[in-house]
Amino acid sequence: MYGLIGSLKAQAGQREALLAILLENVDTMPGCHSYVVAEDPEDPDVIWVTEVWDSAGSHRASLALPGVRDAITRAKPLIAGFGQHTETRPIGGHGLTIPA
Amino acid sequence: MYGLIGSLKAQAGQREALLAILLENVDTMPGCHSYVVAEDPEDPDVIWVTEVWDSAGSHRASLALPGVRDAITRAKPLIAGFGQHTETRPIGGHGLTIPA
């Protein structure tokens, strides 16, 4: 499996709008076992995203899905910058699913 | 919801044994929506753990479960240290479940 732990910073006041866009496609991405978006309780603009995919290829392919491409286009103006970007190799756990 | 993103470092050569212990209780912890353990591809001793709970209280309560207490006792000698510890407020996503 292939995992990502990342953070991004929304433009001031835009976190809620950015979260909504990030959540649009979560249940329809082939090879995605887990995709969780979270607020940082300490910083009103920061979002954490943790992802588990069957492979890095599935993650890359997801970026070309029409719904994801459209979401990225609308998300970009709301993003002030990126923070942590950590690749992981998930071994197992609870809550890992495969979309229908 | 309550989330945690954390890393820990195993004693040299003990990552696999530590991962196995961390995975023992993942499907039986009340209030746990997601619990993923992963290897760091860049460091042979580092483990990443990402967790989603219905509340911080459920996370705290899990540490008192007999199976978890036993796992912690056996894990401690295999842990060299702790790294990142980030609390989050998960909003939603894919792969969030509630154990039976």
N, CA and C atoms of all chains as a GROMACS GRO file, in nm:
protein
  600
    1MET      N    1   0.085  -0.120   0.000
    1MET     CA    2   0.000   0.000   0.000
    1MET      C    3   0.088   0.125   0.000
    2TYR      N    4   0.028   0.235  -0.034
    2TYR     CA    5   0.096   0.364  -0.044
    2TYR      C    6   0.018   0.465   0.040
    3GLY      N    7   0.087   0.539   0.124
    3GLY     CA    8   0.020   0.635   0.211
    3GLY      C    9   0.077   0.774   0.200
    4LEU      N   10  -0.006   0.871   0.233
    4LEU     CA   11   0.038   1.011   0.236
    4LEU      C   12  -0.017   1.076   0.362
    5ILE      N   13   0.068   1.156   0.428
    5ILE     CA   14   0.026   1.240   0.539
    5ILE      C   15   0.068   1.382   0.501
    6GLY      N   16  -0.030   1.470   0.488
    6GLY     CA   17   0.005   1.604   0.441
    6GLY      C   18  -0.079   1.712   0.507
    7SER      N   19  -0.027   1.832   0.500
    7SER     CA   20  -0.104   1.946   0.549
    7SER      C   21  -0.104   2.056   0.444
    8LEU      N   22  -0.209   2.134   0.444
    8LEU     CA   23  -0.212   2.251   0.358
    8LEU      C   24  -0.280   2.364   0.433
    9LYS      N   25  -0.249   2.484   0.388
    9LYS     CA   26  -0.301   2.602   0.455
    9LYS      C   27  -0.396   2.673   0.360
   10ALA      N   28  -0.517   2.697   0.408
   10ALA     CA   29  -0.616   2.769   0.327
   10ALA      C   30  -0.591   2.919   0.334
   11GLN      N   31  -0.634   2.989   0.230
   11GLN     CA   32  -0.640   3.135   0.241
   11GLN      C   33  -0.729   3.168   0.361
   12ALA      N   34  -0.699   3.280   0.427
   12ALA     CA   35  -0.772   3.316   0.548
   12ALA      C   36  -0.923   3.310   0.527
   13GLY      N   37  -0.990   3.237   0.614
   13GLY     CA   38  -1.136   3.228   0.608
   13GLY      C   39  -1.190   3.128   0.507
   14GLN      N   40  -1.102   3.058   0.436
   14GLN     CA   41  -1.148   2.969   0.329
   14GLN      C   42  -1.136   2.821   0.364
   15ARG      N   43  -1.103   2.788   0.489
   15ARG     CA   44  -1.082   2.647   0.521
   15ARG      C   45  -1.208   2.563   0.499
   16GLU      N   46  -1.323   2.615   0.542
   16GLU     CA   47  -1.445   2.535   0.530
   16GLU      C   48  -1.477   2.508   0.384
   17ALA      N   49  -1.462   2.608   0.300
   17ALA     CA   50  -1.488   2.590   0.157
   17ALA      C   51  -1.391   2.491   0.095
   18LEU      N   52  -1.264   2.498   0.138
   18LEU     CA   53  -1.163   2.407   0.085
   18LEU      C   54  -1.190   2.263   0.131
   19LEU      N   55  -1.230   2.246   0.258
   19LEU     CA   56  -1.264   2.113   0.308
   19LEU      C   57  -1.376   2.051   0.226
   20ALA      N   58  -1.477   2.131   0.195
   20ALA     CA   59  -1.591   2.079   0.119
   20ALA      C   60  -1.547   2.028  -0.018
   21ILE      N   61  -1.456   2.101  -0.082
   21ILE     CA   62  -1.406   2.057  -0.213
   21ILE      C   63  -1.325   1.929  -0.199
   22LEU      N   64  -1.241   1.922  -0.095
   22LEU     CA   65  -1.158   1.803  -0.074
   22LEU      C   66  -1.242   1.678  -0.049
   23LEU      N   67  -1.364   1.696   0.001
   23LEU     CA   68  -1.448   1.581   0.034
   23LEU      C   69  -1.534   1.534  -0.082
   24GLU      N   70  -1.535   1.608  -0.193
   24GLU     CA   71  -1.630   1.578  -0.301
   24GLU      C   72  -1.612   1.440  -0.362
   25ASN      N   73  -1.487   1.396  -0.377
   25ASN     CA   74  -1.460   1.275  -0.456
   25ASN      C   75  -1.414   1.154  -0.374
   26VAL      N   76  -1.421   1.166  -0.242
   26VAL     CA   77  -1.354   1.065  -0.159
   26VAL      C   78  -1.407   0.923  -0.177
   27ASP      N   79  -1.533   0.907  -0.214
   27ASP     CA   80  -1.589   0.773  -0.221
   27ASP      C   81  -1.584   0.711  -0.360
   28THR      N   82  -1.525   0.780  -0.455
   28THR     CA   83  -1.531   0.730  -0.594
   28THR      C   84  -1.393   0.722  -0.659
   29MET      N   85  -1.287   0.711  -0.577
   29MET     CA   86  -1.152   0.708  -0.634
   29MET      C   87  -1.100   0.564  -0.633
   30PRO      N   88  -1.080   0.503  -0.751
   30PRO     CA   89  -1.035   0.364  -0.756
   30PRO      C   90  -0.902   0.344  -0.685
   31GLY      N   91  -0.895   0.238  -0.603
   31GLY     CA   92  -0.772   0.206  -0.533
   31GLY      C   93  -0.752   0.282  -0.403
   32CYS      N   94  -0.848   0.365  -0.367
   32CYS     CA   95  -0.836   0.443  -0.242
   32CYS      C   96  -0.896   0.364  -0.126
   33HIS      N   97  -0.814   0.336  -0.026
   33HIS     CA   98  -0.860   0.259   0.091
   33HIS      C   99  -0.901   0.350   0.206
   34SER      N  100  -0.846   0.471   0.208
   34SER     CA  101  -0.879   0.564   0.316
   34SER      C  102  -0.838   0.704   0.273
   35TYR      N  103  -0.922   0.801   0.305
   35TYR     CA  104  -0.893   0.941   0.271
   35TYR      C  105  -0.966   1.026   0.374
   36VAL      N  106  -0.891   1.081   0.467
   36VAL     CA  107  -0.952   1.155   0.579
   36VAL      C  108  -0.903   1.299   0.578
   37VAL      N  109  -0.995   1.393   0.582
   37VAL     CA  110  -0.958   1.534   0.592
   37VAL      C  111  -0.996   1.584   0.731
   38ALA      N  112  -0.908   1.666   0.788
   38ALA     CA  113  -0.924   1.710   0.926
   38ALA      C  114  -0.881   1.855   0.941
   39GLU      N  115  -0.942   1.921   1.036
   39GLU     CA  116  -0.900   2.055   1.073
   39GLU      C  117  -0.787   2.047   1.176
   40ASP      N  118  -0.696   2.142   1.172
   40ASP     CA  119  -0.597   2.158   1.278
   40ASP      C  120  -0.663   2.243   1.388
   41PRO      N  121  -0.674   2.188   1.510
   41PRO     CA  122  -0.741   2.263   1.617
   41PRO      C  123  -0.662   2.387   1.660
   42GLU      N  124  -0.534   2.393   1.625
   42GLU     CA  125  -0.446   2.501   1.671
   42GLU      C  126  -0.436   2.614   1.570
   43ASP      N  127  -0.470   2.589   1.445
   43ASP     CA  128  -0.454   2.692   1.341
   43ASP      C  129  -0.580   2.693   1.254
   44PRO      N  130  -0.654   2.805   1.252
   44PRO     CA  131  -0.784   2.808   1.185
   44PRO      C  132  -0.777   2.795   1.033
   45ASP      N  133  -0.657   2.798   0.977
   45ASP     CA  134  -0.645   2.786   0.831
   45ASP      C  135  -0.588   2.653   0.785
   46VAL      N  136  -0.541   2.569   0.878
   46VAL     CA  137  -0.467   2.448   0.838
   46VAL      C  138  -0.558   2.324   0.830
   47ILE      N  139  -0.534   2.245   0.726
   47ILE     CA  140  -0.605   2.120   0.700
   47ILE      C  141  -0.503   2.006   0.696
   48TRP      N  142  -0.539   1.892   0.756
   48TRP     CA  143  -0.458   1.771   0.747
   48TRP      C  144  -0.529   1.669   0.659
   49VAL      N  145  -0.454   1.605   0.572
   49VAL     CA  146  -0.509   1.501   0.486
   49VAL      C  147  -0.425   1.374   0.504
   50THR      N  148  -0.491   1.263   0.538
   50THR     CA  149  -0.421   1.135   0.548
   50THR      C  150  -0.486   1.039   0.450
   51GLU      N  151  -0.403   0.972   0.369
   51GLU     CA  152  -0.452   0.891   0.259
   51GLU      C  153  -0.386   0.754   0.259
   52VAL      N  154  -0.462   0.651   0.219
   52VAL     CA  155  -0.408   0.517   0.195
   52VAL      C  156  -0.460   0.469   0.060
   53TRP      N  157  -0.366   0.428  -0.026
   53TRP     CA  158  -0.400   0.378  -0.160
   53TRP      C  159  -0.340   0.240  -0.178
   54ASP      N  160  -0.395   0.164  -0.274
   54ASP     CA  161  -0.334   0.034  -0.299
   54ASP      C  162  -0.195   0.049  -0.360
   55SER      N  163  -0.172   0.159  -0.430
   55SER     CA  164  -0.040   0.182  -0.490
   55SER      C  165  -0.022   0.332  -0.518
   56ALA      N  166   0.103   0.372  -0.536
   56ALA     CA  167   0.130   0.511  -0.574
   56ALA      C  168   0.068   0.541  -0.710
   57GLY      N  169   0.061   0.438  -0.796
   57GLY     CA  170   0.000   0.458  -0.927
   57GLY      C  171  -0.147   0.495  -0.919
   58SER      N  172  -0.220   0.432  -0.827
   58SER     CA  173  -0.361   0.466  -0.811
   58SER      C  174  -0.377   0.610  -0.762
   59HIS      N  175  -0.286   0.652  -0.673
   59HIS     CA  176  -0.293   0.790  -0.627
   59HIS      C  177  -0.270   0.886  -0.744
   60ARG      N  178  -0.164   0.857  -0.823
   60ARG     CA  179  -0.136   0.943  -0.939
   60ARG      C  180  -0.254   0.946  -1.035
   61ALA      N  181  -0.311   0.827  -1.061
   61ALA     CA  182  -0.422   0.818  -1.156
   61ALA      C  183  -0.543   0.898  -1.109
   62SER      N  184  -0.560   0.905  -0.976
   62SER     CA  185  -0.677   0.976  -0.924
   62SER      C  186  -0.674   1.124  -0.962
   63LEU      N  187  -0.552   1.177  -0.977
   63LEU     CA  188  -0.539   1.320  -1.009
   63LEU      C  189  -0.588   1.351  -1.150
   64ALA      N  190  -0.606   1.246  -1.231
   64ALA     CA  191  -0.653   1.265  -1.368
   64ALA      C  192  -0.803   1.240  -1.383
   65LEU      N  193  -0.870   1.196  -1.275
   65LEU     CA  194  -1.015   1.175  -1.282
   65LEU      C  195  -1.084   1.309  -1.306
   66PRO      N  196  -1.184   1.312  -1.395
   66PRO     CA  197  -1.250   1.440  -1.425
   66PRO      C  198  -1.300   1.514  -1.301
   67GLY      N  199  -1.365   1.441  -1.209
   67GLY     CA  200  -1.416   1.506  -1.089
   67GLY      C  201  -1.305   1.563  -1.003
   68VAL      N  202  -1.192   1.493  -0.996
   68VAL     CA  203  -1.079   1.540  -0.915
   68VAL      C  204  -1.013   1.660  -0.983
   69ARG      N  205  -0.997   1.653  -1.115
   69ARG     CA  206  -0.938   1.766  -1.188
   69ARG      C  207  -1.022   1.893  -1.170
   70ASP      N  208  -1.152   1.875  -1.176
   70ASP     CA  209  -1.241   1.989  -1.157
   70ASP      C  210  -1.229   2.044  -1.014
   71ALA      N  211  -1.220   1.952  -0.917
   71ALA     CA  212  -1.206   1.995  -0.778
   71ALA      C  213  -1.075   2.070  -0.757
   72ILE      N  214  -0.966   2.020  -0.816
   72ILE     CA  215  -0.836   2.085  -0.800
   72ILE      C  216  -0.841   2.227  -0.857
   73THR      N  217  -0.906   2.243  -0.971
   73THR     CA  218  -0.916   2.376  -1.033
   73THR      C  219  -0.986   2.475  -0.940
   74ARG      N  220  -1.093   2.428  -0.874
   74ARG     CA  221  -1.166   2.516  -0.783
   74ARG      C  222  -1.096   2.534  -0.650
   75ALA      N  223  -1.014   2.434  -0.611
   75ALA     CA  224  -0.945   2.441  -0.481
   75ALA      C  225  -0.824   2.536  -0.486
   76LYS      N  226  -0.754   2.536  -0.598
   76LYS     CA  227  -0.627   2.609  -0.607
   76LYS      C  228  -0.633   2.752  -0.555
   77PRO      N  229  -0.734   2.831  -0.596
   77PRO     CA  230  -0.736   2.971  -0.548
   77PRO      C  231  -0.757   2.983  -0.397
   78LEU      N  232  -0.803   2.875  -0.333
   78LEU     CA  233  -0.831   2.878  -0.189
   78LEU      C  234  -0.712   2.835  -0.105
   79ILE      N  235  -0.604   2.788  -0.173
   79ILE     CA  236  -0.488   2.734  -0.101
   79ILE      C  237  -0.378   2.840  -0.090
   80ALA      N  238  -0.334   2.864   0.034
   80ALA     CA  239  -0.226   2.961   0.056
   80ALA      C  240  -0.089   2.894   0.048
   81GLY      N  241  -0.084   2.764   0.082
   81GLY     CA  242   0.045   2.696   0.077
   81GLY      C  243   0.034   2.554   0.130
   82PHE      N  244   0.146   2.480   0.116
   82PHE     CA  245   0.150   2.342   0.161
   82PHE      C  246   0.250   2.327   0.274
   83GLY      N  247   0.218   2.234   0.368
   83GLY     CA  248   0.308   2.209   0.480
   83GLY      C  249   0.370   2.072   0.468
   84GLN      N  250   0.346   1.989   0.568
   84GLN     CA  251   0.405   1.855   0.570
   84GLN      C  252   0.364   1.772   0.449
   85HIS      N  253   0.457   1.692   0.398
   85HIS     CA  254   0.427   1.596   0.291
   85HIS      C  255   0.510   1.472   0.317
   86THR      N  256   0.448   1.370   0.377
   86THR     CA  257   0.519   1.249   0.416
   86THR      C  258   0.458   1.129   0.344
   87GLU      N  259   0.542   1.055   0.271
   87GLU     CA  260   0.496   0.931   0.210
   87GLU      C  261   0.517   0.817   0.310
   88THR      N  262   0.420   0.725   0.316
   88THR     CA  263   0.432   0.611   0.406
   88THR      C  264   0.400   0.482   0.330
   89ARG      N  265   0.427   0.369   0.399
   89ARG     CA  266   0.395   0.237   0.344
   89ARG      C  267   0.303   0.169   0.445
   90PRO      N  268   0.171   0.192   0.432
   90PRO     CA  269   0.077   0.135   0.530
   90PRO      C  270   0.083  -0.017   0.530
   91ILE      N  271   0.077  -0.073   0.652
   91ILE     CA  272   0.084  -0.218   0.669
   91ILE      C  273  -0.054  -0.277   0.697
   92GLY      N  274  -0.137  -0.205   0.770
   92GLY     CA  275  -0.270  -0.256   0.801
   92GLY      C  276  -0.339  -0.165   0.899
   93GLY      N  277  -0.451  -0.213   0.951
   93GLY     CA  278  -0.523  -0.134   1.048
   93GLY      C  279  -0.672  -0.151   1.037
   94HIS      N  280  -0.743  -0.056   1.092
   94HIS     CA  281  -0.889  -0.056   1.094
   94HIS      C  282  -0.939   0.058   1.005
   95GLY      N  283  -1.044   0.029   0.926
   95GLY     CA  284  -1.104   0.135   0.845
   95GLY      C  285  -1.046   0.148   0.706
   96LEU      N  286  -0.978   0.044   0.660
   96LEU     CA  287  -0.924   0.047   0.523
   96LEU      C  288  -1.023  -0.023   0.431
   97THR      N  289  -1.079   0.052   0.337
   97THR     CA  290  -1.182  -0.004   0.252
   97THR      C  291  -1.144   0.014   0.105
   98ILE      N  292  -1.219  -0.049   0.020
   98ILE     CA  293  -1.203  -0.028  -0.123
   98ILE      C  294  -1.336   0.021  -0.177
   99PRO      N  295  -1.337   0.134  -0.250
   99PRO     CA  296  -1.464   0.187  -0.300
   99PRO      C  297  -1.527   0.090  -0.400
  100ALA      N  298  -1.659   0.092  -0.406
  100ALA     CA  299  -1.732   0.002  -0.497
  100ALA      C  300  -1.699   0.038  -0.642
  101MET      N  301  -1.524   1.463   1.579
  101MET     CA  302  -1.429   1.351   1.583
  101MET      C  303  -1.294   1.401   1.633
  102TYR      N  304  -1.211   1.308   1.674
  102TYR     CA  305  -1.079   1.337   1.730
  102TYR      C  306  -0.976   1.255   1.653
  103GLY      N  307  -0.871   1.319   1.608
  103GLY     CA  308  -0.770   1.249   1.529
  103GLY      C  309  -0.631   1.265   1.585
  104LEU      N  310  -0.546   1.169   1.553
  104LEU     CA  311  -0.406   1.174   1.592
  104LEU      C  312  -0.319   1.133   1.473
  105ILE      N  313  -0.211   1.208   1.453
  105ILE     CA  314  -0.108   1.171   1.356
  105ILE      C  315   0.022   1.164   1.434
  106GLY      N  316   0.082   1.046   1.439
  106GLY     CA  317   0.202   1.034   1.521
  106GLY      C  318   0.305   0.941   1.460
  107SER      N  319   0.427   0.956   1.507
  107SER     CA  320   0.532   0.865   1.464
  107SER      C  321   0.607   0.814   1.586
  108LEU      N  322   0.660   0.694   1.574
  108LEU     CA  323   0.746   0.642   1.679
  108LEU      C  324   0.860   0.566   1.614
  109LYS      N  325   0.966   0.552   1.690
  109LYS     CA  326   1.087   0.488   1.640
  109LYS      C  327   1.108   0.360   1.718
  110ALA      N  328   1.120   0.250   1.645
  110ALA     CA  329   1.146   0.121   1.709
  110ALA      C  330   1.293   0.107   1.742
  111GLN      N  331   1.322   0.025   1.843
  111GLN     CA  332   1.461  -0.017   1.863
  111GLN      C  333   1.509  -0.082   1.733
  112ALA      N  334   1.637  -0.068   1.703
  112ALA     CA  335   1.691  -0.120   1.577
  112ALA      C  336   1.649  -0.265   1.553
  113GLY      N  337   1.591  -0.290   1.437
  113GLY     CA  338   1.553  -0.425   1.401
  113GLY      C  339   1.420  -0.473   1.458
  114GLN      N  340   1.353  -0.388   1.534
  114GLN     CA  341   1.230  -0.431   1.604
  114GLN      C  342   1.103  -0.374   1.542
  115ARG      N  343   1.114  -0.306   1.426
  115ARG     CA  344   0.993  -0.242   1.371
  115ARG      C  345   0.884  -0.343   1.338
  116GLU      N  346   0.922  -0.456   1.278
  116GLU     CA  347   0.820  -0.553   1.238
  116GLU      C  348   0.746  -0.608   1.360
  117ALA      N  349   0.821  -0.638   1.465
  117ALA     CA  350   0.760  -0.690   1.588
  117ALA      C  351   0.668  -0.586   1.650
  118LEU      N  352   0.711  -0.460   1.646
  118LEU     CA  353   0.630  -0.352   1.704
  118LEU      C  354   0.503  -0.330   1.622
  119LEU      N  355   0.515  -0.335   1.491
  119LEU     CA  356   0.397  -0.321   1.404
  119LEU      C  357   0.294  -0.429   1.436
  120ALA      N  358   0.340  -0.551   1.456
  120ALA     CA  359   0.248  -0.662   1.483
  120ALA      C  360   0.170  -0.637   1.613
  121ILE      N  361   0.238  -0.583   1.713
  121ILE     CA  362   0.171  -0.554   1.840
  121ILE      C  363   0.070  -0.442   1.822
  122LEU      N  364   0.109  -0.338   1.745
  122LEU     CA  365   0.020  -0.224   1.724
  122LEU      C  366  -0.108  -0.265   1.650
  123LEU      N  367  -0.101  -0.372   1.573
  123LEU     CA  368  -0.216  -0.415   1.493
  123LEU      C  369  -0.310  -0.510   1.569
  124GLU      N  370  -0.270  -0.554   1.688
  124GLU     CA  371  -0.347  -0.659   1.755
  124GLU      C  372  -0.490  -0.620   1.788
  125ASN      N  373  -0.512  -0.493   1.827
  125ASN     CA  374  -0.642  -0.454   1.882
  125ASN      C  375  -0.724  -0.362   1.792
  126VAL      N  376  -0.678  -0.341   1.669
  126VAL     CA  377  -0.737  -0.234   1.588
  126VAL      C  378  -0.886  -0.252   1.559
  127ASP      N  379  -0.934  -0.375   1.556
  127ASP     CA  380  -1.075  -0.394   1.518
  127ASP      C  381  -1.170  -0.404   1.636
  128THR      N  382  -1.120  -0.385   1.756
  128THR     CA  383  -1.205  -0.408   1.873
  128THR      C  384  -1.206  -0.290   1.970
  129MET      N  385  -1.172  -0.170   1.921
  129MET     CA  386  -1.164  -0.055   2.012
  129MET      C  387  -1.288   0.033   1.993
  130PRO      N  388  -1.376   0.040   2.096
  130PRO     CA  389  -1.499   0.119   2.083
  130PRO      C  390  -1.471   0.265   2.049
  131GLY      N  391  -1.548   0.316   1.952
  131GLY     CA  392  -1.535   0.457   1.914
  131GLY      C  393  -1.423   0.483   1.815
  132CYS      N  394  -1.354   0.377   1.771
  132CYS     CA  395  -1.244   0.397   1.675
  132CYS      C  396  -1.298   0.387   1.532
  133HIS      N  397  -1.281   0.493   1.455
  133HIS     CA  398  -1.329   0.496   1.316
  133HIS      C  399  -1.219   0.458   1.217
  134SER      N  400  -1.096   0.478   1.255
  134SER     CA  401  -0.985   0.446   1.166
  134SER      C  402  -0.857   0.439   1.248
  135TYR      N  403  -0.773   0.341   1.216
  135TYR     CA  404  -0.645   0.325   1.287
  135TYR      C  405  -0.550   0.257   1.189
  136VAL      N  406  -0.458   0.333   1.134
  136VAL     CA  407  -0.370   0.282   1.029
  136VAL      C  408  -0.225   0.290   1.076
  137VAL      N  409  -0.154   0.179   1.066
  137VAL     CA  410  -0.010   0.180   1.097
  137VAL      C  411   0.068   0.162   0.968
  138ALA      N  412   0.178   0.236   0.957
  138ALA     CA  413   0.254   0.238   0.832
  138ALA      C  414   0.403   0.244   0.862
  139GLU      N  415   0.480   0.190   0.770
  139GLU     CA  416   0.626   0.203   0.777
  139GLU      C  417   0.668   0.334   0.709
  140ASP      N  418   0.775   0.393   0.761
  140ASP     CA  419   0.839   0.505   0.691
  140ASP      C  420   0.935   0.446   0.588
  141PRO      N  421   0.915   0.476   0.459
  141PRO     CA  422   1.002   0.416   0.358
  141PRO      C  423   1.146   0.468   0.365
  142GLU      N  424   1.167   0.580   0.436
  142GLU     CA  425   1.299   0.643   0.440
  142GLU      C  426   1.381   0.603   0.561
  143ASP      N  427   1.315   0.549   0.664
  143ASP     CA  428   1.385   0.515   0.789
  143ASP      C  429   1.338   0.377   0.835
  144PRO      N  430   1.427   0.278   0.840
  144PRO     CA  431   1.386   0.140   0.868
  144PRO      C  432   1.333   0.117   1.009
  145ASP      N  433   1.343   0.217   1.096
  145ASP     CA  434   1.296   0.199   1.233
  145ASP      C  435   1.169   0.279   1.264
  146VAL      N  436   1.124   0.364   1.172
  146VAL     CA  437   1.014   0.456   1.203
  146VAL      C  438   0.878   0.402   1.158
  147ILE      N  439   0.780   0.422   1.244
  147ILE     CA  440   0.640   0.382   1.221
  147ILE      C  441   0.551   0.507   1.229
  148TRP      N  442   0.455   0.516   1.138
  148TRP     CA  443   0.354   0.622   1.142
  148TRP      C  444   0.220   0.563   1.183
  149VAL      N  445   0.149   0.632   1.271
  149VAL     CA  446   0.016   0.588   1.313
  149VAL      C  447  -0.081   0.704   1.293
  150THR      N  448  -0.188   0.678   1.219
  150THR     CA  449  -0.293   0.779   1.201
  150THR      C  450  -0.424   0.722   1.254
  151GLU      N  451  -0.492   0.800   1.336
  151GLU     CA  452  -0.609   0.751   1.408
  151GLU      C  453  -0.725   0.848   1.397
  152VAL      N  454  -0.847   0.793   1.391
  152VAL     CA  455  -0.969   0.875   1.400
  152VAL      C  456  -1.062   0.809   1.502
  153TRP      N  457  -1.105   0.889   1.598
  153TRP     CA  458  -1.195   0.842   1.705
  153TRP      C  459  -1.319   0.931   1.708
  154ASP      N  460  -1.427   0.878   1.766
  154ASP     CA  461  -1.546   0.964   1.778
  154ASP      C  462  -1.520   1.077   1.877
  155SER      N  463  -1.431   1.055   1.973
  155SER     CA  464  -1.399   1.159   2.071
  155SER      C  465  -1.264   1.131   2.134
  156ALA      N  466  -1.206   1.235   2.194
  156ALA     CA  467  -1.081   1.216   2.268
  156ALA      C  468  -1.103   1.120   2.384
  157GLY      N  469  -1.224   1.121   2.440
  157GLY     CA  470  -1.254   1.030   2.551
  157GLY      C  471  -1.245   0.884   2.510
  158SER      N  472  -1.294   0.853   2.389
  158SER     CA  473  -1.285   0.714   2.342
  158SER      C  474  -1.140   0.672   2.324
  159HIS      N  475  -1.058   0.765   2.275
  159HIS     CA  476  -0.916   0.733   2.261
  159HIS      C  477  -0.854   0.705   2.398
  160ARG      N  478  -0.882   0.794   2.494
  160ARG     CA  479  -0.828   0.773   2.629
  160ARG      C  480  -0.874   0.640   2.687
  161ALA      N  481  -1.005   0.612   2.669
  161ALA     CA  482  -1.062   0.489   2.726
  161ALA      C  483  -0.997   0.365   2.665
  162SER      N  484  -0.957   0.376   2.538
  162SER     CA  485  -0.898   0.258   2.472
  162SER      C  486  -0.770   0.215   2.542
  163LEU      N  487  -0.700   0.310   2.600
  163LEU     CA  488  -0.572   0.279   2.665
  163LEU      C  489  -0.590   0.196   2.790
  164ALA      N  490  -0.715   0.188   2.838
  164ALA     CA  491  -0.743   0.108   2.958
  164ALA      C  492  -0.801  -0.029   2.924
  165LEU      N  493  -0.827  -0.056   2.796
  165LEU     CA  494  -0.878  -0.188   2.758
  165LEU      C  495  -0.772  -0.294   2.790
  166PRO      N  496  -0.812  -0.409   2.845
  166PRO     CA  497  -0.714  -0.511   2.884
  166PRO      C  498  -0.621  -0.550   2.769
  167GLY      N  499  -0.676  -0.570   2.649
  167GLY     CA  500  -0.592  -0.609   2.536
  167GLY      C  501  -0.491  -0.501   2.500
  168VAL      N  502  -0.533  -0.376   2.510
  168VAL     CA  503  -0.444  -0.264   2.476
  168VAL      C  504  -0.337  -0.248   2.584
  169ARG      N  505  -0.378  -0.262   2.710
  169ARG     CA  506  -0.280  -0.251   2.819
  169ARG      C  507  -0.172  -0.358   2.806
  170ASP      N  508  -0.215  -0.478   2.773
  170ASP     CA  509  -0.120  -0.588   2.755
  170ASP      C  510  -0.028  -0.558   2.636
  171ALA      N  511  -0.085  -0.505   2.527
  171ALA     CA  512  -0.003  -0.472   2.410
  171ALA      C  513   0.098  -0.363   2.443
  172ILE      N  514   0.056  -0.263   2.518
  172ILE     CA  515   0.147  -0.153   2.554
  172ILE      C  516   0.264  -0.206   2.636
  173THR      N  517   0.234  -0.297   2.730
  173THR     CA  518   0.340  -0.355   2.814
  173THR      C  519   0.446  -0.426   2.729
  174ARG      N  520   0.399  -0.499   2.627
  174ARG     CA  521   0.493  -0.571   2.541
  174ARG      C  522   0.560  -0.480   2.439
  175ALA      N  523   0.493  -0.369   2.403
  175ALA     CA  524   0.550  -0.279   2.302
  175ALA      C  525   0.661  -0.191   2.360
  176LYS      N  526   0.644  -0.151   2.486
  176LYS     CA  527   0.735  -0.051   2.545
  176LYS      C  528   0.883  -0.083   2.526
  177PRO      N  529   0.926  -0.208   2.554
  177PRO     CA  530   1.070  -0.236   2.538
  177PRO      C  531   1.119  -0.227   2.394
  178LEU      N  532   1.024  -0.227   2.297
  178LEU     CA  533   1.063  -0.223   2.156
  178LEU      C  534   1.068  -0.080   2.101
  179ILE      N  535   1.028   0.018   2.184
  179ILE     CA  536   1.019   0.157   2.138
  179ILE      C  537   1.144   0.235   2.181
  180ALA      N  538   1.209   0.297   2.083
  180ALA     CA  539   1.327   0.379   2.113
  180ALA      C  540   1.288   0.522   2.144
  181GLY      N  541   1.177   0.569   2.085
  181GLY     CA  542   1.136   0.706   2.111
  181GLY      C  543   1.016   0.745   2.027
  182PHE      N  544   0.965   0.866   2.054
  182PHE     CA  545   0.848   0.916   1.984
  182PHE      C  546   0.884   1.038   1.902
  183GLY      N  547   0.817   1.054   1.787
  183GLY     CA  548   0.841   1.169   1.700
  183GLY      C  549   0.721   1.261   1.699
  184GLN      N  550   0.666   1.281   1.580
  184GLN     CA  551   0.553   1.374   1.565
  184GLN      C  552   0.434   1.330   1.650
  185HIS      N  553   0.363   1.426   1.706
  185HIS     CA  554   0.237   1.401   1.776
  185HIS      C  555   0.144   1.517   1.747
  186THR      N  556   0.052   1.498   1.652
  186THR     CA  557  -0.038   1.605   1.609
  186THR      C  558  -0.182   1.564   1.633
  187GLU      N  559  -0.255   1.645   1.709
  187GLU     CA  560  -0.398   1.621   1.725
  187GLU      C  561  -0.474   1.692   1.613
  188THR      N  562  -0.578   1.625   1.560
  188THR     CA  563  -0.658   1.687   1.455
  188THR      C  564  -0.807   1.675   1.489
  189ARG      N  565  -0.888   1.745   1.408
  189ARG     CA  566  -1.034   1.737   1.422
  189ARG      C  567  -1.088   1.689   1.287
  190PRO      N  568  -1.095   1.556   1.268
  190PRO     CA  569  -1.140   1.503   1.138
  190PRO      C  570  -1.282   1.549   1.106
  191ILE      N  571  -1.302   1.584   0.979
  191ILE     CA  572  -1.432   1.633   0.932
  191ILE      C  573  -1.506   1.525   0.854
  192GLY      N  574  -1.435   1.443   0.780
  192GLY     CA  575  -1.500   1.338   0.702
  192GLY      C  576  -1.400   1.272   0.612
  193GLY      N  577  -1.454   1.189   0.521
  193GLY     CA  578  -1.367   1.123   0.428
  193GLY      C  579  -1.415   0.984   0.393
  194HIS      N  580  -1.323   0.906   0.342
  194HIS     CA  581  -1.351   0.769   0.300
  194HIS      C  582  -1.279   0.673   0.395
  195GLY      N  583  -1.347   0.565   0.434
  195GLY     CA  584  -1.281   0.463   0.516
  195GLY      C  585  -1.297   0.486   0.664
  196LEU      N  586  -1.396   0.565   0.704
  196LEU     CA  587  -1.421   0.585   0.847
  196LEU      C  588  -1.532   0.489   0.890
  197THR      N  589  -1.499   0.397   0.979
  197THR     CA  590  -1.596   0.296   1.017
  197THR      C  591  -1.612   0.294   1.168
  198ILE      N  592  -1.711   0.221   1.213
  198ILE     CA  593  -1.729   0.200   1.357
  198ILE      C  594  -1.724   0.050   1.381
  199PRO      N  595  -1.638   0.004   1.474
  199PRO     CA  596  -1.628  -0.141   1.496
  199PRO      C  597  -1.757  -0.196   1.554
  200ALA      N  598  -1.784  -0.323   1.525
  200ALA     CA  599  -1.907  -0.388   1.572
  200ALA      C  600  -1.908  -0.397   1.723
   0.00000   0.00000   0.00000
